[in-house]
Amino acid sequence: MTTPTLALRGGPPTVTAALAAAKIAWPIVTEADRQAVLRVIDRKLLWAQTRPEGLYAPEQSALEQEFAAFVGAKYALAVNGGTAGLHLALAAAGIGPGDEVLTSAFSFLATPAAILHAGATPVFVDIDPRTFNLDPALIAAKITPRTRALMVVDIHGLCADFGPILELARQHNLILTEDACQAPGATWQGRGAGTIGLTSGFSVNGTKNFAVGEGGFMVTNDEDAYYKANWMKQVGETLPASDRTMQFQHLLAWNYRVQELPCAFGRSQLSRLAEVNATGQRNAAILADYLQDLPGVRAPYIPQGCISVYHKYRIRLVPEELNTKLRGAALRDAFMAALTAEGVDVDLWGSAPLCAHPMMQARNPGDTAHNYPNTVAMFANSFCLTNDVFPIYAQPAALMHAYGEALRKVARNLI
């Protein structure tokens, strides 16, 4: 049997011109989305207006109710960014100056930024090398007398291992909050991402499965946390219909309010989110079939009892199983270059543990990447298939089959 020549070495690319032309750019905007926005323009109510009975913002109110129902929570507050949602999740939980908040060494910068916004100190925990989420076995060693809370990240649309995390939080009297920015629709043991802790934050940035452009949510099942967060979202304004907010009148508050146009657009997008997630899950299953018996290449690991929404599809390389002397980032980069030549979209999505960011180094220069060997190894030996422009949850099945063939071709021929 003839061994196919890699496109990198002059062979034909696996992804044909016709398949490349069929790629679907993100976000998808439909006529229903356009009509939703026009409805707001025709109504001429573009922001929450104060009325005797309270603030009136029909699109915002409906979006909050619909998103809460989607994730399985009692309350959702629409805010102007995922970072705002995370900040409110911490502030509403009572996190403040002097507190330490444990979180994952692998996430977007918004996670520790939100902790800093609350006046607290982020303390990073290394990841599980299979799930890429915070490793529960490493949490206890990071707990100090100042540790007040956990902000657990549901990275790449997969819930963390909450069983032992909940037990640790109980044993050490820690508040559990959740960064579910990448995971609306994901579940752990039947419970929705963002509903497992006291509070959580979500993002609807344009790169997310639920794409509005910019915006986010603070989600909770706790009534006190909801009222407190709503007060802080409104610049501390006392609302006529919300007398309970008076008890929080001495707190510093922010302007995290949203506008009616993106809320209307978000409601229309939310109506298709289950379908978007299902497309990602279908495509992930297609790719997993190509990878299940392929040495040196691992599909994302999904623990039993978890449902992922595959915001990112991160592939892990096992150099020892491949016919190459390349190791670490050199192998990863060669693999990505070969796939790119085959017409496959790839992405790094990050390059170092969060402690290495200049913002974090300025605060704690002694906390270096060497303290997080699993995170360092993950970056060196993995990459994401598809990217933000053409994400996995938008692509046709035929393209995913071609990507699977390309993965097999590269793994078997890259020396």
SVG drawing of the C-alpha trace seen along z (x, -y; Angstrom):
<svg xmlns="http://www.w3.org/2000/svg" viewBox="-45 -56 60 58">
<polyline fill="none" stroke="black" stroke-width="0.4" points="0.0,0.0 1.4,-3.4 2.0,-5.8 0.3,-9.2 2.7,-12.1 2.1,-14.9 0.9,-18.2 3.9,-19.8 6.1,-17.7 4.3,-18.2 1.3,-15.8 -2.3,-16.9 -4.0,-18.4 -6.6,-16.2 -9.1,-19.1 -10.2,-19.8 -11.0,-23.2 -14.7,-22.4 -14.6,-21.4 -12.5,-24.5 -15.1,-26.6 -17.9,-24.9 -16.4,-26.0 -18.8,-28.0 -17.6,-31.2 -18.6,-32.2 -20.9,-33.6 -23.8,-32.6 -26.3,-35.4 -29.8,-34.6 -32.8,-36.5 -34.4,-35.8 -31.4,-37.5 -31.9,-40.6 -35.6,-40.8 -34.9,-40.5 -32.7,-43.6 -35.0,-45.5 -37.8,-44.8 -35.9,-46.7 -35.1,-49.6 -38.8,-49.9 -39.7,-49.9 -37.2,-52.7 -36.4,-51.3 -32.6,-50.8 -31.7,-50.6 -33.3,-49.9 -35.5,-52.7 -36.6,-53.6 -40.4,-53.4 -42.4,-53.5 -42.4,-49.7 -38.7,-49.5 -36.3,-49.2 -38.0,-48.3 -36.0,-46.4 -38.1,-43.7 -35.3,-42.1 -32.9,-42.0 -35.5,-40.6 -36.5,-37.9 -32.9,-37.0 -32.1,-36.6 -35.0,-34.3 -34.4,-32.2 -30.7,-31.8 -31.4,-30.8 -33.8,-28.2 -31.2,-27.0 -28.5,-26.3 -30.9,-25.2 -30.5,-28.0 -32.9,-30.1 -31.3,-33.5 -29.2,-35.0 -28.1,-38.6 -27.1,-39.9 -23.9,-42.0 -21.6,-43.7 -18.8,-41.1 -17.7,-37.7 -15.1,-39.3 -17.9,-41.4 -19.9,-38.2 -17.0,-36.6 -16.3,-39.6 -20.0,-39.8 -19.9,-36.1 -17.1,-36.7 -18.3,-40.0 -21.8,-38.6 -20.3,-35.7 -18.6,-38.1 -15.0,-37.8 -12.9,-40.8 -9.5,-42.3 -7.4,-39.9 -9.0,-36.8 -7.2,-34.2 -9.1,-32.5 -7.8,-29.2 -8.3,-28.8 -6.8,-26.9 -3.4,-27.7 -5.0,-27.2 -7.7,-29.6 -8.2,-32.9 -6.8,-36.0 -10.3,-37.1 -10.3,-34.5 -7.5,-35.9 -8.5,-39.5 -11.9,-39.0 -10.4,-37.9 -8.2,-41.0 -11.2,-43.2 -12.8,-41.8 -9.7,-42.9 -8.6,-39.3 -5.5,-37.3 -5.6,-34.6 -3.7,-31.4 -3.2,-29.0 -3.5,-25.2 -2.0,-22.9 -4.3,-20.9 -5.3,-17.3 -3.3,-16.2 -6.3,-14.5 -9.1,-16.9 -7.0,-20.2 -9.2,-21.3 -7.9,-22.1 -6.7,-18.9 -8.7,-18.3 -5.8,-16.3 -3.6,-19.4 -6.0,-21.8 -5.4,-21.0 -1.7,-21.9 -2.6,-25.4 -5.0,-26.2 -3.8,-28.7 -5.6,-30.5 -6.4,-33.3 -8.1,-30.9 -11.7,-31.9 -13.0,-30.5 -12.5,-28.5 -13.1,-29.7 -13.3,-26.5 -12.9,-26.8 -14.9,-24.6 -12.3,-24.8 -13.0,-24.1 -16.7,-23.4 -16.0,-20.5 -17.1,-20.7 -14.4,-20.1 -14.3,-17.1 -16.7,-18.6 -17.2,-15.5 -13.9,-15.9 -14.0,-19.7 -17.3,-20.0 -16.0,-17.7 -12.9,-19.8 -14.9,-23.0 -17.1,-21.5 -14.2,-20.3 -12.3,-23.7 -15.4,-25.9 -14.6,-27.4 -17.0,-29.2 -17.3,-27.5 -17.7,-29.8 -17.5,-28.8 -16.0,-30.2 -18.4,-28.6 -17.6,-31.1 -16.9,-28.4 -19.5,-25.9 -23.1,-26.9 -25.0,-23.6 -22.3,-21.4 -23.2,-19.1 -21.7,-17.3 -23.7,-14.4 -26.8,-16.0 -26.2,-19.4 -25.6,-22.3 -22.2,-24.1 -22.5,-27.3 -25.1,-25.9 -22.8,-23.8 -21.2,-26.5 -22.8,-29.4 -22.3,-31.8 -20.8,-31.6 -19.9,-33.7 -20.5,-33.1 -19.3,-34.9 -21.1,-35.6 -18.1,-36.9 -18.3,-36.5 -15.9,-33.5 -18.2,-31.5 -20.7,-28.8 -23.3,-31.4 -22.1,-34.3 -23.5,-37.8 -20.4,-39.9 -19.6,-41.0 -21.5,-40.4 -22.0,-37.8 -24.0,-36.6 -23.8,-36.1 -25.7,-33.0 -26.8,-31.8 -29.5,-29.9 -29.0,-32.0 -31.5,-34.8 -29.2,-37.0 -26.3,-36.7 -28.7,-37.6 -30.0,-40.8 -26.5,-41.8 -25.1,-41.3 -28.0,-43.1 -27.4,-46.1 -23.7,-46.1 -24.4,-45.8 -26.6,-48.9 -23.9,-51.4 -25.4,-51.0 -28.7,-52.5 -31.6,-51.7 -34.4,-50.3 -38.0,-51.1 -39.0,-47.4 -36.0,-46.0 -36.1,-47.2 -33.8,-44.3 -30.9,-46.1 -30.9,-48.7 -29.0,-46.4 -26.1,-46.6 -26.0,-50.4 -22.6,-50.8 -20.8,-48.6 -18.8,-49.9 -20.8,-49.2 -20.0,-49.2 -21.8,-49.8 -22.1,-46.4 -25.5,-47.1 -26.4,-45.9 -28.3,-47.3 -31.5,-46.1 -30.1,-45.5 -27.5,-42.9 -30.0,-41.3 -32.5,-40.8 -29.7,-39.4 -28.7,-37.2 -32.2,-35.8 -32.3,-34.8 -28.9,-33.2 -29.8,-31.4 -32.8,-29.8 -30.2,-27.9 -27.6,-27.2 -28.7,-23.6 -28.4,-23.0 -24.9,-24.6 -23.7,-22.5 -25.2,-19.4 -23.2,-20.1 -20.0,-20.4 -20.8,-17.1 -21.5,-15.4 -18.3,-16.7 -16.3,-15.7 -17.7,-12.2 -16.6,-12.0 -13.1,-13.0 -12.9,-10.6 -13.7,-7.7 -10.6,-8.6 -8.4,-9.0 -9.5,-6.0 -6.9,-3.6 -4.4,-6.1 -1.0,-5.9 0.4,-9.2 -2.8,-11.3 -5.4,-11.6 -8.9,-13.0 -10.3,-15.1 -11.0,-13.0 -14.5,-13.2 -15.1,-11.7 -18.1,-9.5 -21.0,-11.5 -19.9,-14.6 -21.3,-16.1 -19.0,-18.6 -20.0,-21.3 -16.6,-21.3 -15.9,-25.0 -12.4,-23.9 -11.3,-20.5 -7.8,-20.1 -5.8,-17.2 -2.9,-15.8 0.2,-14.3 2.1,-11.4 5.6,-11.6 6.7,-8.2 4.1,-6.6 5.1,-8.4 7.9,-7.6 9.8,-10.8 12.6,-12.1 10.8,-15.4 9.6,-16.2 7.5,-18.9 6.8,-22.1 9.0,-21.1 6.7,-18.1 3.6,-20.1 4.6,-22.9 5.6,-20.4 2.3,-18.6 0.4,-21.8 2.4,-22.9 1.7,-19.6 -2.0,-19.8 -2.2,-23.4 -0.7,-22.3 -3.4,-19.6 -6.0,-22.4 -6.9,-21.9 -7.5,-24.8 -5.4,-24.6 -4.8,-26.9 -2.7,-27.0 -5.1,-29.0 -2.6,-29.9 1.1,-29.3 1.9,-29.4 0.4,-29.1 -1.5,-32.2 1.2,-32.9 3.6,-33.8 1.4,-36.7 3.1,-40.1 0.1,-41.2 0.6,-38.2 4.4,-38.4 4.2,-42.0 2.3,-40.8 4.1,-37.5 7.4,-37.2 8.3,-34.1 5.4,-32.1 6.8,-30.7 5.7,-28.3 7.9,-25.6 5.4,-25.4 2.8,-24.0 4.4,-21.1 1.2,-19.6 0.1,-22.9 3.5,-23.5 3.4,-19.9 -0.1,-20.5 0.9,-23.5 4.0,-21.8 2.2,-18.7 -1.3,-19.8 -3.1,-22.1 -6.7,-22.9 -8.3,-21.6 -10.4,-24.3 -10.2,-28.0 -12.3,-30.9 -13.2,-31.8 -14.3,-28.3 -15.0,-26.6 -15.9,-22.9 -19.5,-23.7 -20.3,-25.3 -18.7,-23.0 -20.3,-20.4 -19.7,-16.8 -17.9,-16.2 -15.2,-18.7 -14.7,-16.9 -14.3,-13.6 -11.6,-15.3 -9.9,-16.6 -9.9,-13.1 -8.3,-11.7 -5.7,-14.5 -4.9,-13.7 -4.3,-10.1 -2.2,-11.0 0.0,-13.3 0.4,-11.0 1.5,-8.1 3.9,-10.0 5.5,-12.8 9.1,-11.8"/>
</svg>
